């Protein structure tokens, strides 16, 4: 069998051609890797697609000088993206090569919507992030991993409250998943665990004809009733 193979000239020619082709590919691959790593392909500039509003440019420059390595072809775009996204107030970053010798960096900054449990912030996507804001923001209170749920409910309830011309300054989701909101007038509304929007909508409809006519201001209203609500005055229940 072995001797038969050695006597098979076409087979030997095919094997030799295959080995030669493989060797050529390896040589070309090694040459390409060597050439691409030569200093003739340096990164000359890192461009920002737009100027950031909250992220200090100095921090972006620090990442460029200390973290970005390699040349135009060998720079690790994914690692570079991750390095930029570690900076405060950065939500998302895209990095791409820009011919001939540049990187273009596009930074999406965090947009703070509210305070989260008094320690962090939550953005308009319902994502929690570390930061400090000097803006007057509402307070979101909730359990771990419920920030998106609280953000969505905040938007829905705020839309329902528009006829009252009052704003939510605090929205809470309890460990038992019951909702409570505090308005900028100081009024606290207990919404319970179901039909929150429907309950609030009913209250908004009767609000101009009920609580606003009372001599004493109402500070607490329980909407967890099927056909009505209970308003708590300083001296008792209405």
HELIX and SHEET records of a PDB file:
HELIX    1   1 UNK A    2  UNK A    6  1                                   5    
HELIX    2   2 UNK A    9  UNK A   36  1                                  28    
HELIX    3   3 UNK A   39  UNK A   41  5                                   3    
HELIX    4   4 UNK A   57  UNK A   66  1                                  10    
HELIX    5   5 UNK A   77  UNK A   85  1                                   9    
HELIX    6   6 UNK A  147  UNK A  160  1                                  14    
HELIX    7   7 UNK A  161  UNK A  164  5                                   4    
HELIX    8   8 UNK A  196  UNK A  207  1                                  12    
HELIX    9   9 UNK A  211  UNK A  213  5                                   3    
SHEET    1   A 3 UNK A  45  UNK A  48  0                                        
SHEET    2   A 3 UNK A 102  UNK A 109  1                                        
SHEET    3   A 3 UNK A  90  UNK A  98 -1                                        
SHEET    1   B10 UNK A 128  UNK A 129  0                                        
SHEET    2   B10 UNK A 120  UNK A 123 -1                                        
SHEET    3   B10 UNK A 112  UNK A 116 -1                                        
SHEET    4   B10 UNK A 138  UNK A 141  1                                        
SHEET    5   B10 UNK A 168  UNK A 173  1                                        
SHEET    6   B10 UNK A 179  UNK A 183 -1                                        
SHEET    7   B10 UNK A 188  UNK A 192 -1                                        
SHEET    8   B10 UNK A 220  UNK A 222  1                                        
SHEET    9   B10 UNK A 230  UNK A 233 -1                                        
SHEET   10   B10 UNK A 236  UNK A 237 -1                                        
END                                                                             
